[in-house]
Amino acid sequence: MHEDQPKPSGLAALAEAAAPKKRGLPPVHLWNPEHCGDIDIVLRRDGVWMHEGSPIGRPELVRLFSTILRKDPDGFHLVTPVEKLRITVEDAPFRAVAVERRGEDLVFATDVGDETVAGPDNPIRVDHSADGAPAPYVHVRRGLEARIERSVFYELVEMAERDGDRLCVRSGGEAFVLGRAT
């Protein structure tokens, strides 16, 4: 808020006070607790978080877990200042469920409420599954990626430009190859 703008009062002040505050992510990269073991949490390929064979149904809890997730050389872990528990991630820990163009940037939204701008620090990459189908990903943070949902990938293809025999999208000053142009 600018200094020359009046502070909200009445209902506006109550609404502002009650609005959830956007909090930053915890500094899990700075925490180095001892490994405490494995926990029976599986992050399925379809983005469903499972605990002991049952889906975790509370979006708030999934969001909380997603903020303390870290990828280490020995796998994925939920990390706090005093605990480090390994979990199973079948593919990428997040799913990119939407994309929009903001100026020259492509901004992805994940299934856990993160936004990431594709660019040099958050590249888009396309692998291929055993049957040759594209398997696209975008880097979200600190080695964690989101699998780009099929419908979102189709949107990227619609935005793509032909560069020789390749289809590319641009974001953050970088060009990312989506595949071969036919």
Backbone torsions as a table, in degrees:
resi	resn	phi	psi	omega
1	MET	NA	138.0	178.4
2	HIS	-77.6	151.5	-178.2
3	GLU	-63.9	-30.6	-176.9
4	ASP	-81.6	-5.4	177.4
5	GLN	-90.1	138.3	178.3
6	PRO	-69.5	148.7	176.9
7	LYS	-72.4	144.6	179.1
8	PRO	-62.7	148.9	176.3
9	SER	-134.6	171.3	178.1
10	GLY	61.7	-135.6	-177.8
11	LEU	-62.7	-35.6	-180.0
12	ALA	-62.8	-40.4	178.8
13	ALA	-66.5	-40.8	178.2
14	LEU	-64.0	-42.5	-180.0
15	ALA	-64.8	-40.9	179.4
16	GLU	-65.6	-40.3	179.8
17	ALA	-67.6	-33.4	-177.3
18	ALA	-84.3	-16.9	-177.6
19	ALA	-65.7	138.4	177.7
20	PRO	-64.3	138.3	179.8
21	LYS	-88.5	137.6	175.8
22	LYS	-75.9	115.7	-179.0
23	ARG	-103.8	148.8	177.0
24	GLY	-72.1	171.8	179.5
25	LEU	-81.8	146.7	176.9
26	PRO	-66.3	153.2	-176.7
27	PRO	-82.6	62.4	-176.0
28	VAL	-61.2	-25.4	178.7
29	HIS	-68.3	-17.5	179.2
30	LEU	-95.1	-11.1	-176.6
31	TRP	-90.6	134.0	-178.7
32	ASN	-133.1	59.5	178.4
33	PRO	-75.1	164.8	174.5
34	GLU	-66.9	147.6	175.1
35	HIS	-68.3	124.0	-176.6
36	CYS	-95.9	-8.6	-178.2
37	GLY	126.1	-166.4	179.6
38	ASP	-102.2	152.4	174.1
39	ILE	-124.0	143.6	-176.6
40	ASP	-78.3	65.4	172.1
41	ILE	-118.1	126.5	178.3
42	VAL	-120.6	125.7	174.0
43	LEU	-97.2	104.2	-174.8
44	ARG	-70.8	162.0	179.5
45	ARG	-56.5	-31.9	-178.8
46	ASP	-84.8	5.6	176.7
47	GLY	91.6	-1.5	-179.9
48	VAL	-81.7	128.5	175.4
49	TRP	-88.4	125.8	-178.7
50	MET	-115.2	142.1	173.3
51	HIS	-129.1	120.4	-178.3
52	GLU	50.5	41.7	174.5
53	GLY	86.6	-3.8	-179.6
54	SER	-117.4	144.2	178.7
55	PRO	-64.7	142.4	172.2
56	ILE	-81.7	112.2	-170.8
57	GLY	-88.2	-10.4	-177.8
58	ARG	-95.0	110.7	-179.4
59	PRO	-56.5	-33.2	-180.0
60	GLU	-64.1	-38.3	-179.7
61	LEU	-70.6	-41.1	176.3
62	VAL	-61.1	-44.6	178.6
63	ARG	-60.4	-44.3	178.4
64	LEU	-59.0	-49.4	178.9
65	PHE	-59.1	-39.2	-177.9
66	SER	-64.0	-27.3	-178.6
67	THR	-79.7	-17.5	179.4
68	ILE	-110.5	16.6	178.5
69	LEU	-83.1	136.9	178.6
70	ARG	-140.5	144.0	175.1
71	LYS	-103.5	120.6	176.7
72	ASP	-113.2	169.3	179.3
73	PRO	-56.1	-28.3	-179.2
74	ASP	-97.2	13.2	175.1
75	GLY	128.2	-167.0	-178.8
76	PHE	-94.5	140.8	-177.7
77	HIS	-138.5	148.4	164.5
78	LEU	-91.5	127.2	-171.5
79	VAL	-127.1	133.1	170.5
80	THR	-123.9	175.9	177.9
81	PRO	-60.2	-21.5	-175.7
82	VAL	-120.9	-6.7	-178.6
83	GLU	-137.2	151.6	175.2
84	LYS	-142.4	112.8	-176.8
85	LEU	-121.2	127.1	179.6
86	ARG	-77.4	138.5	174.3
87	ILE	-123.5	170.3	178.6
88	THR	-103.2	128.9	175.3
89	VAL	-121.1	117.8	-174.7
90	GLU	-72.4	-32.3	-179.7
91	ASP	-139.2	-115.1	174.8
92	ALA	-94.9	150.9	-177.1
93	PRO	-71.2	-21.2	-177.8
94	PHE	-126.6	166.3	173.4
95	ARG	-122.7	132.7	174.0
96	ALA	-84.7	111.2	-171.7
97	VAL	-103.2	-6.9	178.0
98	ALA	-157.3	154.5	174.4
99	VAL	-142.7	144.8	172.6
100	GLU	-144.0	151.8	177.4
101	ARG	-90.2	125.8	173.4
102	ARG	-122.1	101.9	-175.2
103	GLY	63.8	-122.5	179.8
104	GLU	-92.3	1.2	-174.3
105	ASP	-106.2	149.2	169.6
106	LEU	-101.8	122.9	-178.2
107	VAL	-112.6	122.1	-179.8
108	PHE	-101.5	142.0	172.2
109	ALA	-109.2	136.4	-179.9
110	THR	-99.3	169.3	179.7
111	ASP	-68.8	-10.2	178.0
112	VAL	-111.2	12.1	173.3
113	GLY	92.5	6.0	176.2
114	ASP	-81.5	154.1	169.1
115	GLU	-120.9	141.7	176.9
116	THR	-138.8	138.0	178.7
117	VAL	-99.3	120.6	178.5
118	ALA	-65.6	138.2	180.0
119	GLY	175.1	-162.0	-176.7
120	PRO	-58.9	-36.6	-179.9
121	ASP	-84.7	-20.0	-178.6
122	ASN	-132.2	72.9	-174.9
123	PRO	-72.9	156.9	169.7
124	ILE	-97.6	134.4	175.4
125	ARG	-134.5	150.9	179.2
126	VAL	-126.0	112.8	170.5
127	ASP	-93.2	-177.3	175.9
128	HIS	-133.2	139.0	178.1
129	SER	-75.4	175.6	-177.8
130	ALA	-58.0	-31.3	-179.7
131	ASP	-88.4	6.0	177.1
132	GLY	90.0	-2.3	-179.7
133	ALA	-72.1	144.7	179.0
134	PRO	-65.7	141.8	175.8
135	ALA	-125.4	88.7	-173.9
136	PRO	-89.0	147.3	-179.3
137	TYR	-139.5	155.9	170.2
138	VAL	-132.8	137.1	178.1
139	HIS	-70.5	135.8	-178.3
140	VAL	-105.4	-55.9	179.5
141	ARG	-167.3	140.7	171.6
142	ARG	39.1	54.8	176.7
143	GLY	82.7	-0.5	179.1
144	LEU	-97.3	132.8	-178.0
145	GLU	-117.5	163.7	172.0
146	ALA	-117.1	132.9	171.6
147	ARG	-75.6	127.3	-179.0
148	ILE	-78.6	120.6	180.0
149	GLU	-58.4	151.5	-176.4
150	ARG	-56.0	-46.1	-179.1
151	SER	-62.9	-35.5	178.1
152	VAL	-70.2	-38.6	176.9
153	PHE	-62.7	-39.3	176.9
154	TYR	-61.5	-38.2	176.5
155	GLU	-62.5	-41.3	178.2
156	LEU	-62.2	-41.9	178.9
157	VAL	-61.7	-39.6	177.5
158	GLU	-64.1	-32.8	179.5
159	MET	-80.4	-15.9	-170.4
160	ALA	-68.2	154.3	174.7
161	GLU	-116.0	149.2	177.5
162	ARG	-78.7	132.4	176.3
163	ASP	-130.5	91.3	-172.8
164	GLY	66.4	-121.1	179.8
165	ASP	-99.3	17.3	-178.0
166	ARG	-120.3	152.9	170.2
167	LEU	-101.4	128.2	-176.7
168	CYS	-130.9	149.0	168.1
169	VAL	-116.9	152.6	-179.9
170	ARG	-117.0	141.5	177.1
171	SER	-163.9	141.0	177.4
172	GLY	58.0	29.7	179.6
173	GLY	79.5	5.9	-179.2
174	GLU	-117.0	154.9	172.7
175	ALA	-108.1	134.3	-179.1
176	PHE	-121.3	125.9	-178.0
177	VAL	-81.0	126.8	177.4
178	LEU	-94.9	-26.9	-179.1
179	GLY	162.9	-173.5	179.8
180	ARG	-83.3	138.6	174.8
181	ALA	-77.7	140.3	179.5
182	THR	-111.7	NA	NA
